[in-house]
């Protein structure tokens, strides 16, 4: 049995808001429920609705900046910075800035629409 898996063809999640999401490991790519790892690019002026996910989410910003509203507090990460947001925390992710934000997102357990609990816009 092989002791490793190399991901050369991540699943590109269809979006309608200009955000690029490439899932390298997770529910869609390899049916993994424990963890999801995705490379994302959020375009300038992008945002998504508030959510209260049933998973921890780690974000590492590669390039640009990303804004988080976490339990009412505004936090801005710059390139080279990372954050861990505890599960069951109300959060909104956005890029209100003028340049794209390139980042890695890791969720444990893996991201799923059943666990994310996004609010209506």
N, CA, C and O of each residue as an XYZ file, in Angstrom:
484
protein
N       0.840     -1.188      0.000
C       0.000      0.000      0.000
C       0.880      1.245      0.000
O       1.871      1.314      0.727
N       0.516      2.216     -0.812
C       1.260      3.463     -0.924
C       1.129      4.281      0.361
O       0.050      4.357      0.948
N       2.228      4.888      0.792
C       2.265      5.624      2.053
C       2.084      7.129      1.887
O       2.203      7.870      2.863
N       1.799      7.597      0.670
C       1.593      9.025      0.449
C       0.721      9.244     -0.780
O       0.544      8.356     -1.613
N       0.187     10.448     -0.863
C      -0.637     10.843     -2.005
C      -0.189     12.216     -2.461
O      -0.146     13.148     -1.658
N       0.139     12.358     -3.710
C       0.487     13.650     -4.288
C      -0.730     14.159     -5.047
O      -1.293     13.445     -5.878
N      -1.128     15.375     -4.766
C      -2.282     15.968     -5.439
C      -1.797     16.867     -6.581
O      -1.202     17.917     -6.340
N      -2.053     16.455     -7.807
C      -1.650     17.238     -8.976
C      -2.833     17.886     -9.680
O      -2.659     18.778    -10.509
N      -4.043     17.430     -9.343
C      -5.242     17.961     -9.995
C      -6.307     18.284     -8.938
O      -7.283     17.548     -8.795
N      -6.119     19.381     -8.201
C      -7.123     19.731     -7.190
C      -8.473     19.998     -7.839
O      -8.556     20.352     -9.015
N      -9.522     19.824     -7.056
C     -10.878     20.107     -7.530
C     -11.096     21.609     -7.498
O     -10.923     22.237     -6.454
N     -11.474     22.195     -8.633
C     -11.776     23.621     -8.698
C     -13.265     23.786     -8.413
O     -14.116     23.368     -9.198
N     -13.556     24.404     -7.278
C     -14.937     24.577     -6.841
C     -15.598     25.665     -7.685
O     -15.065     26.770     -7.782
N     -16.749     25.375     -8.297
C     -17.437     26.407     -9.078
C     -17.926     27.531     -8.162
O     -18.533     27.268     -7.124
N     -17.664     28.773     -8.544
C     -18.127     29.927     -7.770
C     -18.771     30.940     -8.710
O     -18.555     30.907     -9.921
N     -19.559     31.832     -8.138
C     -20.195     32.880     -8.935
C     -19.757     34.269     -8.494
O     -20.291     35.273     -8.966
N     -18.767     34.325     -7.572
C     -18.350     35.616     -7.014
C     -16.909     35.995     -7.370
O     -16.356     36.932     -6.794
N     -16.300     35.272     -8.313
C     -14.941     35.587     -8.733
C     -13.850     34.968     -7.890
O     -12.671     35.095     -8.219
N     -14.218     34.301     -6.808
C     -13.231     33.662     -5.935
C     -12.766     32.353     -6.563
O     -13.574     31.599     -7.106
N     -11.471     32.086     -6.487
C     -10.903     30.832     -6.975
C     -10.683     29.919     -5.779
O     -10.035     30.311     -4.809
N     -11.212     28.716     -5.840
C     -11.063     27.731     -4.767
C     -10.571     26.432     -5.387
O     -11.262     25.828     -6.208
N      -9.380     26.006     -4.995
C      -8.822     24.725     -5.442
C      -8.667     23.827     -4.221
O      -7.763     24.025     -3.409
N      -9.552     22.837     -4.092
C      -9.460     21.902     -2.970
C      -8.426     20.836     -3.303
O      -8.582     20.088     -4.269
N      -7.369     20.769     -2.499
C      -6.325     19.765     -2.701
C      -6.667     18.463     -1.993
O      -6.463     17.381     -2.543
N      -7.182     18.565     -0.788
C      -7.648     17.399     -0.043
C      -8.919     17.801      0.691
O      -9.038     18.927      1.173
N      -9.872     16.869      0.773
C     -11.125     17.160      1.456
C     -12.236     16.265      0.940
O     -11.989     15.274      0.253
N     -13.466     16.631      1.283
C     -14.627     15.799      0.957
C     -14.796     15.571     -0.537
O     -15.074     14.448     -0.960
N     -14.635     16.613     -1.341
C     -14.867     16.487     -2.779
C     -13.709     15.763     -3.460
O     -13.928     14.907     -4.318
N     -12.485     16.103     -3.082
C     -11.305     15.588     -3.779
C     -11.015     14.125     -3.484
O     -10.843     13.324     -4.403
N     -10.962     13.775     -2.201
C     -10.589     12.399     -1.850
C     -11.521     11.783     -0.813
O     -11.170     10.796     -0.166
N     -12.724     12.372     -0.652
C     -13.726     11.892      0.295
C     -13.217     11.905      1.731
O     -13.691     11.142      2.573
N     -12.241     12.784      2.007
C     -11.708     12.895      3.368
C     -12.602     13.761      4.229
O     -12.940     14.879      3.840
N     -12.989     13.267      5.389
C     -13.868     14.016      6.279
C     -13.105     14.681      7.422
O     -13.642     15.564      8.091
N     -11.847     14.264      7.653
C     -11.094     14.780      8.801
C     -10.540     16.177      8.572
O     -10.496     16.986      9.499
N     -10.112     16.471      7.333
C      -9.438     17.734      7.054
C      -9.678     18.134      5.605
O      -9.806     17.279      4.729
N      -9.738     19.433      5.361
C      -9.730     19.924      3.986
C      -8.631     20.975      3.878
O      -8.415     21.775      4.788
N      -7.948     20.947      2.744
C      -6.874     21.900      2.468
C      -7.163     22.501      1.102
O      -7.292     21.783      0.110
N      -7.264     23.828      1.059
C      -7.595     24.496     -0.191
C      -6.724     25.726     -0.400
O      -6.384     26.438      0.545
N      -6.374     25.957     -1.658
C      -5.702     27.188     -2.064
C      -6.777     28.093     -2.645
O      -7.568     27.666     -3.486
N      -6.807     29.343     -2.197
C      -7.865     30.251     -2.629
C      -7.288     31.602     -3.034
O      -6.246     32.030     -2.539
N      -7.992     32.254     -3.941
C      -7.690     33.636     -4.296
C      -9.003     34.402     -4.252
O      -9.923     34.138     -5.026
N      -9.070     35.363     -3.322
C     -10.258     36.207     -3.196
C     -10.007     37.504     -3.964
O      -9.026     38.198     -3.697
N     -10.883     37.837     -4.917
C     -10.677     39.051     -5.705
C     -10.888     40.307     -4.858
O     -11.483     40.233     -3.783
N     -10.409     41.450     -5.328
C     -10.664     42.707     -4.619
C     -12.168     42.931     -4.433
O     -12.975     42.610     -5.305
N     -12.519     43.489     -3.273
C     -13.918     43.846     -2.932
C     -14.829     42.640     -2.753
O     -16.051     42.786     -2.790
N     -14.264     41.453     -2.560
C     -15.040     40.223     -2.360
C     -15.467     40.097     -0.898
O     -14.762     40.547      0.005
N     -16.613     39.486     -0.681
C     -17.027     39.119      0.682
C     -18.026     37.985      0.587
O     -18.636     37.762     -0.458
N     -18.187     37.271      1.691
C     -19.218     36.245      1.754
C     -20.034     36.469      3.016
O     -19.611     37.224      3.891
N     -21.190     35.835      3.132
C     -22.053     36.059      4.299
C     -21.400     35.577      5.597
O     -20.465     34.776      5.582
N     -21.913     36.080      6.708
C     -21.481     35.554      8.006
C     -21.805     34.069      8.061
O     -22.743     33.599      7.417
N     -21.025     33.346      8.831
C     -21.239     31.914      9.025
C     -20.794     31.528     10.430
O     -20.018     32.239     11.069
N     -21.295     30.398     10.896
C     -20.904     29.860     12.205
C     -20.592     28.386     12.001
O     -21.421     27.529     12.306
N     -19.394     28.078     11.483
C     -19.075     26.704     11.101
C     -18.824     25.764     12.285
O     -18.375     26.168     13.357
N     -19.135     24.500     12.035
C     -18.871     23.437     13.012
C     -17.493     22.828     12.770
O     -17.304     21.630     12.981
N     -16.530     23.635     12.331
C     -15.156     23.178     12.140
C     -14.204     24.312     12.483
O     -14.561     25.487     12.394
N     -12.990     23.950     12.875
C     -11.945     24.947     13.061
C     -11.423     25.307     11.681
O     -11.315     24.449     10.805
N     -11.097     26.589     11.493
C     -10.538     26.990     10.207
C      -9.250     27.761     10.438
O      -9.192     28.718     11.211
N      -8.224     27.307      9.738
C      -6.921     27.956      9.768
C      -6.729     28.660      8.431
O      -7.054     28.098      7.385
N      -6.207     29.876      8.452
C      -5.939     30.617      7.227
C      -4.505     31.121      7.265
O      -4.060     31.677      8.269
N      -3.784     30.924      6.167
C      -2.432     31.456      6.004
C      -2.436     32.330      4.755
O      -2.715     31.846      3.658
N      -2.125     33.620      4.916
C      -2.139     34.556      3.793
C      -0.776     34.543      3.106
O       0.253     34.809      3.728
N      -0.790     34.226      1.806
C       0.426     34.179      0.995
C       0.732     35.561      0.418
O       1.874     36.019      0.442
N      -0.317     36.222     -0.104
C      -0.140     37.520     -0.748
C      -1.406     38.342     -0.559
O      -2.510     37.799     -0.607
N      -1.260     39.631     -0.347
C      -2.403     40.510     -0.153
C      -2.823     40.552      1.309
O      -2.033     40.253      2.205
N      -4.084     40.929      1.537
C      -4.650     41.025      2.883
C      -6.045     40.417      2.878
O      -6.723     40.398      1.851
N      -6.465     39.922      4.037
C      -7.806     39.354      4.187
C      -8.396     39.877      5.483
O      -7.722     39.941      6.512
N      -9.667     40.249      5.415
C     -10.348     40.763      6.600
C     -11.291     39.711      7.174
O     -11.955     38.975      6.443
N     -11.330     39.662      8.499
C     -12.206     38.765      9.243
C     -13.012     39.618     10.216
O     -12.461     40.512     10.857
N     -14.295     39.355     10.329
C     -15.076     39.911     11.436
C     -15.420     38.710     12.302
O     -16.207     37.847     11.914
N     -14.813     38.672     13.483
C     -14.922     37.515     14.376
C     -15.608     37.960     15.659
O     -15.037     38.711     16.449
N     -16.836     37.492     15.862
C     -17.603     37.859     17.057
C     -17.594     39.376     17.251
O     -17.443     39.862     18.371
N     -17.755     40.124     16.146
C     -17.841     41.576     16.207
C     -16.519     42.323     16.109
O     -16.519     43.545     15.964
N     -15.403     41.628     16.183
C     -14.081     42.257     16.111
C     -13.508     42.144     14.696
O     -13.533     41.071     14.094
N     -12.992     43.261     14.170
C     -12.380     43.255     12.843
C     -10.892     42.936     12.978
O     -10.165     43.593     13.723
N     -10.453     41.908     12.237
C      -9.052     41.476     12.229
C      -8.603     41.467     10.777
O      -9.314     40.950      9.915
N      -7.427     42.035     10.490
C      -6.885     42.034      9.137
C      -5.545     41.301      9.160
O      -4.641     41.654      9.917
N      -5.435     40.269      8.311
C      -4.173     39.529      8.172
C      -3.457     40.002      6.926
O      -4.081     40.282      5.902
N      -2.128     40.089      7.022
C      -1.284     40.438      5.884
C      -0.473     39.211      5.480
O      -0.441     38.209      6.194
N       0.182     39.306      4.321
C       1.014     38.203      3.820
C       1.987     37.753      4.897
O       2.624     38.567      5.565
N       2.088     36.426      5.051
C       2.986     35.842      6.043
C       2.354     35.624      7.403
O       2.991     35.062      8.293
N       1.102     36.063      7.583
C       0.411     35.890      8.857
C      -0.640     34.793      8.740
O      -1.127     34.494      7.650
N      -0.980     34.200      9.880
C      -1.991     33.135      9.898
C      -2.899     33.308     11.104
O      -2.589     34.043     12.042
N      -4.034     32.607     11.054
C      -5.021     32.681     12.129
C      -5.718     31.332     12.256
O      -5.868     30.599     11.278
N      -6.139     31.022     13.469
C      -6.992     29.852     13.720
C      -8.281     30.380     14.324
O      -8.261     31.109     15.316
N      -9.404     30.008     13.720
C     -10.704     30.404     14.242
C     -11.394     29.157     14.770
O     -11.569     28.179     14.044
N     -11.780     29.197     16.027
C     -12.400     28.047     16.686
C     -13.760     27.738     16.073
O     -14.452     28.632     15.584
N     -14.134     26.463     16.107
C     -15.444     26.059     15.597
C     -16.546     26.737     16.407
O     -16.342     27.131     17.555
N     -17.713     26.863     15.786
C     -18.891     27.489     16.394
C     -18.679     28.963     16.728
O     -19.298     29.489     17.653
N     -17.793     29.634     15.967
C     -17.557     31.061     16.106
C     -18.175     31.774     14.905
O     -17.936     31.387     13.761
N     -18.959     32.798     15.160
C     -19.568     33.559     14.055
C     -18.481     34.423     13.400
O     -17.790     35.194     14.067
N     -18.352     34.272     12.079
C     -17.269     34.944     11.358
C     -17.732     35.343      9.960
O     -18.575     34.686      9.350
N     -17.153     36.440      9.471
C     -17.341     36.820      8.070
C     -15.956     37.017      7.461
O     -15.094     37.671      8.048
N     -15.757     36.443      6.277
C     -14.512     36.572      5.534
C     -14.720     37.559      4.398
O     -15.756     37.539      3.732
N     -13.716     38.441      4.172
C     -13.831     39.377      3.057
C     -12.456     39.891      2.630
O     -11.462     39.758      3.344
N     -12.445     40.472      1.456
C     -11.280     41.167      0.933
C     -11.757     42.533      0.443
O     -12.009     42.708     -0.749
N     -11.884     43.511      1.361
C     -12.370     44.827      0.966
C     -11.280     45.690      0.324
O     -11.498     46.873      0.061
N     -10.128     45.109      0.077
C      -8.958     45.848     -0.399
C      -8.894     45.860     -1.928
O      -9.732     45.251     -2.594
N      -7.899     46.552     -2.477
C      -7.802     46.772     -3.915
C      -6.952     45.741     -4.652
O      -6.778     45.847     -5.866
N      -6.424     44.751     -3.944
C      -5.627     43.717     -4.601
C      -6.163     42.338     -4.215
O      -6.781     42.197     -3.160
N      -5.939     41.319     -5.048
C      -6.378     39.966     -4.694
C      -5.687     39.468     -3.428
O      -4.581     39.902     -3.105
N      -6.335     38.569     -2.723
C      -5.742     37.914     -1.550
C      -5.559     36.441     -1.876
O      -6.520     35.730     -2.170
N      -4.312     35.996     -1.819
C      -3.926     34.615     -2.121
C      -3.674     33.936     -0.778
O      -2.838     34.399     -0.002
N      -4.388     32.836     -0.492
C      -4.247     32.215      0.822
C      -4.546     30.724      0.794
O      -5.108     30.194     -0.165
N      -4.150     30.068      1.879
C      -4.419     28.652      2.113
C      -5.416     28.555      3.260
O      -5.280     29.247      4.269
N      -6.414     27.697      3.103
C      -7.401     27.455      4.151
C      -7.390     25.969      4.504
O      -7.406     25.105      3.627
N      -7.363     25.695      5.807
C      -7.401     24.321      6.311
C      -8.545     24.221      7.307
O      -8.619     25.009      8.249
N      -9.436     23.260      7.108
C     -10.577     23.069      8.004
C     -10.523     21.679      8.621
O     -10.249     20.691      7.941
N     -10.795     21.621      9.945
C     -10.889     20.339     10.636
C     -12.140     20.329     11.505
O     -12.256     21.178     12.389
N     -13.084     19.409     11.299
C     -13.128     18.459     10.196
C     -13.257     19.192      8.864
O     -13.334     20.420      8.827
N     -13.279     18.446      7.793
C     -13.284     19.022      6.449
C     -14.473     19.945      6.219
O     -15.559     19.743      6.763
N     -14.232     20.979      5.384
C     -15.305     21.886      4.991
C     -16.438     21.107      4.341
O     -16.209     20.195      3.546
N     -17.654     21.477      4.688
C     -18.830     20.984      3.974
C     -19.931     22.019      4.129
O     -19.969     22.749      5.120
N     -20.830     22.083      3.149
C     -21.939     23.035      3.229
C     -22.876     22.684      4.379
O     -23.560     23.560      4.908
N     -22.914     21.412      4.770
C     -23.773     21.006      5.901
C     -23.236     21.515      7.228
O     -24.000     21.655      8.183
N     -21.940     21.795      7.311
C     -21.329     22.233      8.577
C     -21.026     23.728      8.642
O     -20.721     24.238      9.720
N     -21.103     24.448      7.513
C     -20.654     25.840      7.492
C     -21.691     26.823      8.067
O     -21.311     27.825      8.673
N     -22.962     26.555      7.890
C     -24.055     27.386      8.432
C     -23.925     28.848      8.035
O     -23.828     29.731      8.887
N     -23.925     29.092      6.726
C     -23.871     30.463      6.207
C     -25.234     31.134      6.382
O     -26.283     30.513      6.209
N     -25.183     32.415      6.731
C     -26.401     33.209      6.869
C     -26.788     33.771      5.509
O     -25.953     33.878      4.611
N     -28.050     34.127      5.364
C     -28.501     34.754      4.117
C     -27.875     36.139      4.024
O     -27.700     36.821      5.034
N     -27.538     36.549      2.799
C     -26.955     37.879      2.585
C     -27.883     38.967      3.019
O     -27.546     40.146      2.908
